[in-house]
């Protein structure tokens, strides 16, 4: 299988989402170890996807987009990314039980 080499970019909205999740788990649930494990799992899932970012079915959004969204499931969260030329741009991470489907 020919692997394409993508560059990785995180937008600030993803970082904000991730920080809110980590803060919630760390301070509200009082479980910093679980927060750290989640960060590791998310990072590993993204890095595993990096070599073949476009090999998965795109996410069918109700909104028209310039680039198709792809998703990665990590525990109770979904990471959304797009591919722009040779860049895998990670845009959001959302809790699965949150009502986000109408907005993505």
LONULO-57141 format. One line per field, with one value per atom (N, C-alpha, C, CB): y, z, x; atom name. Coordinates in pm, 1 decimal. Each point is the difference from the previous one (the first is absolute). Glycine has a CB too. Layout:
# LONULO-57141
yy	Y/...;
zz	Z/...;
xx	X/...;
atome	CA/...;
# end
This chain:
# LONULO-57141
yy	-117.5/117.5/124.4/-124.9/217.4/123.3/97.7/-35.2/72.2/94.7/140.9/-172.8/262.5/140.3/64.6/5.4/85.6/65.5/135.4/-118.8/129.4/121.7/76.5/-108.4/238.4/85.0/9.0/135.0/-108.7/5.7/142.2/-239.9/286.7/133.6/-6.6/110.7/-45.5/11.8/145.1/-189.3/210.8/136.8/32.2/-12.0/140.5/42.6/-51.8/204.2/-223.5/-50.8/-141.0/141.3/-225.6/-133.0/12.5/-94.8/181.9/17.1/49.0/49.3/40.8/47.4/-114.3/229.1/-307.1/-116.4/-93.9/17.9/-51.0/-95.2/54.1/-85.2/213.3/60.2/-4.3/149.1/-122.0/-6.4/-141.3/189.2/-287.8/-140.3/-38.6/-55.3/89.8/-33.4/69.6/-29.8/156.3/72.3/-64.4/212.1/-249.4/-62.6/-130.7/103.8/-187.8/-129.2/20.6/-111.1/202.7/23.3/63.3/24.9/82.9/78.8/-32.6/177.0/-199.9/-29.6/-145.5/173.4/-263.3/-141.9/-42.5/-43.3/132.9/-23.1/-127.2/117.8/-128.5/-117.6/39.7/-141.0/205.8/43.9/-114.0/191.4/-310.0/-113.7/-39.4/-80.2/81.0/-32.0/105.5/-116.4/241.5/107.7/-19.5/157.3/-192.1/-23.0/-119.9/98.1/-204.2/-118.0/34.4/-150.2/232.5/39.9/80.2/1.8/92.1/78.3/-92.8/197.0/-292.6/-96.1/-80.7/-13.8/-32.1/-80.1/81.1/-135.9/260.5/86.8/25.0/109.6/-76.8/25.2/-124.1/167.2/-282.7/-123.4/-31.1/-85.9/107.1/-26.3/92.3/-75.3/200.6/95.4/-38.9/181.7/-214.5/-36.9/-129.8/114.8/-209.2/-123.7/28.2/-126.8/225.4/33.6/82.5/-6.2/66.6/97.2/-53.4/102.0/-224.8/-54.8/-31.0/-93.3/81.1/-35.3/73.3/-225.9/355.4/83.7/-3.8/145.6/-166.4/2.1/-139.1/207.0/-307.2/-137.8/-40.9/-52.2/140.7/-31.7/73.2/-36.9/-12.6/64.9/138.9/-224.1/319.9/134.9/8.9/94.2/3.3/24.1/80.8/-7.1/-39.5/69.1/108.2/-207.4/329.3/115.2/61.2/42.6/22.0/69.1/134.8/-115.4/160.8/126.0/-25.9/99.7/-9.7/-10.4/46.8/37.7/-113.6/29.1/1.1/-104.3/180.4/1.6/-130.0/247.1/-307.7/-124.3/-97.7/122.8/-249.9/-96.2/-20.7/-113.3/94.0/-30.5/-151.7/206.9/-244.8/-138.5/-3.4/-53.1/-64.9/-8.6/-121.1/115.1/-99.6/-105.2/-14.3/47.4/-168.6/-24.7/-39.1/-72.5/144.2/-28.3/1.0/104.5/-222.6/-15.1/63.7/-0.4/96.3/65.8/131.2/-104.7/119.6/124.2/-27.9/102.0/1.7/-7.8/116.2/-114.4/81.2/99.3/21.6/-67.5/193.3/33.6/66.5/25.7/-65.3/59.5/10.8/-93.2/175.4/12.5/-21.1/160.6/-189.7/-11.2/110.0/-252.7/336.7/109.4/-21.5/163.2/-209.9/-37.6/-104.2/228.6/-194.9/-98.7/25.6/-25.8/95.6/33.5/-63.4/217.1/-290.7/-50.3/103.1/-248.0/319.9/108.1/-45.9/171.8/-183.8/-45.8/120.7/-191.1/181.2/117.7/-4.0/22.1/-134.9/-6.5/-133.0/154.2/-154.5/-122.7/26.1/-66.5/-20.5/20.0/-126.7/169.0/-148.1/-109.3/-62.9/113.0/-243.6/-68.5/21.6/-167.0/187.1/14.1/142.8/-189.1/277.5/138.7/8.4/87.6/-2.1/13.4/90.4/-33.2/-20.3/78.2/-29.8/5.8/-110.0/-43.9/103.7/-227.0/311.5/103.4/113.1/-56.8/66.8/111.6/-37.2/93.9/-219.7/-42.8/-27.1/-98.1;
zz	0.0/0.0/0.0/120.5/-211.0/-5.9/104.9/-245.5/333.3/102.9/-46.9/179.7/-160.3/-29.8/129.9/-189.0/179.3/120.4/16.4/-22.7/127.6/30.0/110.9/-71.4/63.3/111.1/93.4/-142.4/267.9/99.3/51.7/64.4/-59.4/52.6/87.9/-203.7/318.0/90.4/-4.3/151.3/-167.1/7.0/145.7/-237.4/266.0/139.4/58.8/-50.0/-32.3/51.4/56.9/-167.9/101.6/54.2/134.8/-233.5/240.3/124.7/112.9/-133.4/101.0/99.4/47.1/-104.9/8.2/35.8/92.8/-219.6/181.5/77.4/139.1/-210.8/220.9/131.6/88.6/-104.7/48.4/78.6/50.2/-134.5/49.2/38.7/111.4/-233.0/214.7/101.0/132.3/-181.6/176.0/123.2/69.5/-100.7/23.4/58.6/71.3/-180.7/112.7/59.6/120.4/-225.2/211.7/107.6/122.9/-172.6/152.6/113.5/42.8/-75.8/-19.4/35.9/45.7/-165.3/87.3/36.1/93.5/-219.3/239.0/89.5/-37.1/182.3/-313.3/-48.0/-103.5/43.5/2.1/-94.1/-76.0/149.5/-89.0/-70.2/-121.8/216.7/-200.8/-112.4/-109.7/157.4/-118.5/-98.2/-79.7/149.5/-81.2/-67.5/-94.4/197.8/-155.8/-86.7/-124.3/201.9/-184.2/-114.6/-99.5/145.6/-96.6/-88.7/-77.1/157.7/-89.3/-66.0/-105.3/208.5/-176.0/-94.5/-123.4/192.3/-171.2/-112.2/-89.3/140.6/-78.4/-76.6/-79.7/173.4/-111.8/-69.9/-115.1/212.6/-193.0/-106.0/-119.1/172.2/-145.2/-107.3/-74.0/129.7/-56.9/-64.0/-80.5/186.2/-138.3/-75.2/-132.6/215.6/-218.0/-119.1/-100.8/140.8/-95.7/-78.8/-134.3/214.2/-220.5/-124.1/-106.5/136.8/-96.7/-96.5/32.7/-33.9/51.4/48.1/-89.1/102.0/-231.3/-92.4/-31.4/-96.5/162.7/-28.2/66.8/-23.6/95.4/73.5/-61.0/209.5/-179.4/-48.8/61.8/-29.4/-53.9/51.7/78.3/-193.3/281.4/82.6/-81.7/214.2/-223.9/-77.5/85.7/-137.5/105.5/74.0/-69.9/86.4/-9.0/-61.2/-56.4/159.1/-119.5/-49.1/-119.5/231.2/-326.7/-114.4/44.1/-165.9/128.0/44.4/-118.8/223.6/-208.0/-103.2/-2.1/24.3/92.3/14.7/80.7/-11.7/-27.6/78.3/138.6/-212.4/308.8/136.4/13.8/90.0/-15.1/39.5/151.4/-205.8/258.8/146.5/51.7/-5.0/129.2/73.2/133.4/-113.7/145.9/128.7/103.0/-115.7/227.1/111.6/127.1/-119.1/174.5/118.9/-25.1/149.8/-65.3/-13.3/-78.1/215.8/-296.9/-72.3/-148.5/206.0/-285.3/-143.2/-39.4/-41.4/-27.1/-52.9/-146.4/162.9/-203.6/-138.8/-64.8/56.6/-181.0/-72.7/-147.7/167.3/-237.3/-145.3/-57.2/14.5/-143.4/-69.6/-104.8/40.0/-31.0/-94.6/-63.4/133.8/-258.1/-72.4/80.8/-108.3/162.8/75.7/150.5/-198.3/244.5/142.4/57.7/-36.9/144.8/78.4/109.1/-48.6/36.0/92.4/98.9/-175.2/301.4/104.5/50.2/66.3/-75.0/26.0/130.1/-241.5/278.9/119.8/70.2/-107.1/235.6/75.4/83.2/7.4/-23.1/66.8/72.5/-173.1/284.7/79.2/-77.0/217.1/-227.5/-81.7/45.5/-46.7/172.8/49.1/-9.9/153.4/-194.5/-21.3/-132.6/133.3/-142.8/-121.7/-100.0/132.8/-202.9/-91.3/-146.9/174.9/-203.7/-138.7/-90.4/86.7/-35.6/-82.8/-31.6/101.7/-25.8/-18.2/-73.9/207.3/-234.5/-67.9/-146.1/212.8;
xx	83.1/-83.1/88.0/-182.8/156.3/77.0/-51.1/43.7/44.4/-37.3/33.1/38.2/-129.3/23.2/44.8/-173.2/265.7/50.4/-68.1/222.2/-300.1/-73.4/70.1/-215.0/204.3/42.0/-120.3/168.8/-142.8/-106.4/-13.5/41.0/-166.8/-26.6/-124.7/106.6/-99.0/-114.2/-47.0/84.4/-214.9/-48.9/-32.6/-92.5/80.2/-19.4/-131.5/134.8/-236.5/-127.7/15.6/-121.9/200.5/28.3/70.4/16.1/82.9/74.7/-90.7/206.5/-298.9/-95.8/-90.6/6.0/-57.4/-82.9/76.0/-120.7/244.9/79.9/27.6/104.5/-72.2/25.8/-124.0/171.5/-288.0/-124.7/-25.3/-94.5/117.5/-20.8/96.1/-77.6/204.4/101.2/-31.2/172.4/-209.5/-34.8/-119.7/89.0/-189.4/-119.3/36.6/-142.7/219.1/37.1/91.7/-22.5/116.4/97.2/-63.0/175.2/-251.4/-47.7/-142.0/150.5/-236.8/-139.3/-15.3/-78.0/139.5/-7.7/113.5/-110.9/206.2/114.3/77.5/-125.7/156.3/70.6/105.6/-204.5/313.3/103.4/66.8/37.8/-29.4/59.5/-83.4/97.6/-229.9/-88.5/11.9/-158.1/171.3/16.3/128.6/-127.6/233.9/128.3/-7.6/119.2/-185.0/-15.6/-82.2/14.9/-118.0/-81.3/83.1/-204.5/283.7/86.3/93.6/-12.1/72.1/89.0/-74.7/137.7/-257.8/-78.6/-39.8/-85.6/48.1/-37.9/121.1/-179.4/290.9/121.9/40.9/73.3/-76.7/37.3/-94.8/97.0/-226.1/-97.5/23.1/-166.3/196.2/27.3/126.7/-114.3/219.0/126.7/-12.5/122.3/-203.1/-22.7/-69.8/-13.3/-73.7/-77.3/81.2/-206.4/314.6/74.8/50.7/65.0/-23.2/55.8/-104.2/180.7/-306.4/-104.5/-129.8/106.0/-94.2/-110.7/-123.5/169.7/-152.8/-113.4/-54.4/94.7/-46.2/-39.9/-130.4/238.7/-300.1/-121.5/-118.4/133.6/-251.6/-121.0/-11.7/-113.6/77.9/-17.6/-130.8/132.7/-138.9/-117.3/-99.2/136.5/-259.2/-102.2/-64.2/-42.4/75.2/-48.5/-120.3/231.0/-317.1/-113.4/44.2/-157.8/275.1/54.2/91.0/-14.4/9.9/90.4/138.5/-190.6/291.5/136.3/95.5/-49.1/156.4/104.3/78.3/16.8/-1.2/75.4/-84.8/223.6/-224.6/-77.9/60.4/-69.1/-18.5/41.6/16.2/-119.4/219.4/21.5/-5.8/142.6/-165.7/-6.6/75.7/-221.3/263.7/69.7/-72.3/226.7/-266.6/-65.7/105.6/-214.6/213.9/91.3/-83.7/202.4/-223.8/-84.8/-135.6/202.8/-242.4/-130.4/9.0/-68.2/170.4/23.3/20.2/101.4/-126.3/24.8/89.7/-223.0/331.0/93.2/-36.1/186.6/-198.6/-31.2/120.3/-244.4/271.0/111.0/-34.8/163.2/-87.2/-10.0/138.9/-197.7/201.8/127.7/2.6/17.1/84.9/20.1/136.9/-147.2/144.1/121.8/76.0/13.9/100.8/77.6/-3.9/148.0/-252.2/-12.0/-125.9/123.3/-105.2/-112.8/-24.3/52.4/-163.5/-30.9/-106.5/59.6/-21.1/-90.4/-77.7/155.3/-289.3/-82.9/-78.6/-15.8/-38.9/-85.5/17.3/-165.3/133.7/-23.2/-124.7/250.0/-349.4/-127.9/-42.2/-65.4/-1.0/-55.2/-115.6/68.7/-72.3/-100.1/-143.3/171.9/-193.6/-137.7/-51.7/43.2/43.2/-40.2/-75.1/198.9/-296.2/-80.0/73.0/-214.0/313.1/80.4/-29.5/174.1/-247.4/-16.6/-63.2/-19.1/-66.0/-62.7/97.5/-221.3/328.2/93.8/128.3/-92.4/111.9/123.2/-26.9/85.8;
atome	N/CA/C/CB/N/CA/C/CB/N/CA/C/CB/N/CA/C/CB/N/CA/C/CB/N/CA/C/CB/N/CA/C/CB/N/CA/C/CB/N/CA/C/CB/N/CA/C/CB/N/CA/C/CB/N/CA/C/CB/N/CA/C/CB/N/CA/C/CB/N/CA/C/CB/N/CA/C/CB/N/CA/C/CB/N/CA/C/CB/N/CA/C/CB/N/CA/C/CB/N/CA/C/CB/N/CA/C/CB/N/CA/C/CB/N/CA/C/CB/N/CA/C/CB/N/CA/C/CB/N/CA/C/CB/N/CA/C/CB/N/CA/C/CB/N/CA/C/CB/N/CA/C/CB/N/CA/C/CB/N/CA/C/CB/N/CA/C/CB/N/CA/C/CB/N/CA/C/CB/N/CA/C/CB/N/CA/C/CB/N/CA/C/CB/N/CA/C/CB/N/CA/C/CB/N/CA/C/CB/N/CA/C/CB/N/CA/C/CB/N/CA/C/CB/N/CA/C/CB/N/CA/C/CB/N/CA/C/CB/N/CA/C/CB/N/CA/C/CB/N/CA/C/CB/N/CA/C/CB/N/CA/C/CB/N/CA/C/CB/N/CA/C/CB/N/CA/C/CB/N/CA/C/CB/N/CA/C/CB/N/CA/C/CB/N/CA/C/CB/N/CA/C/CB/N/CA/C/CB/N/CA/C/CB/N/CA/C/CB/N/CA/C/CB/N/CA/C/CB/N/CA/C/CB/N/CA/C/CB/N/CA/C/CB/N/CA/C/CB/N/CA/C/CB/N/CA/C/CB/N/CA/C/CB/N/CA/C/CB/N/CA/C/CB/N/CA/C/CB/N/CA/C/CB/N/CA/C/CB/N/CA/C/CB/N/CA/C/CB/N/CA/C/CB/N/CA/C/CB/N/CA/C/CB/N/CA/C/CB/N/CA/C/CB/N/CA/C/CB/N/CA/C/CB/N/CA/C/CB/N/CA/C/CB/N/CA/C/CB/N/CA/C/CB/N/CA/C/CB/N/CA/C/CB/N/CA/C/CB/N/CA/C/CB/N/CA/C/CB/N/CA/C/CB/N/CA/C/CB/N/CA/C/CB/N/CA/C/CB/N/CA/C/CB/N/CA/C/CB/N/CA/C/CB/N/CA/C/CB;
# end
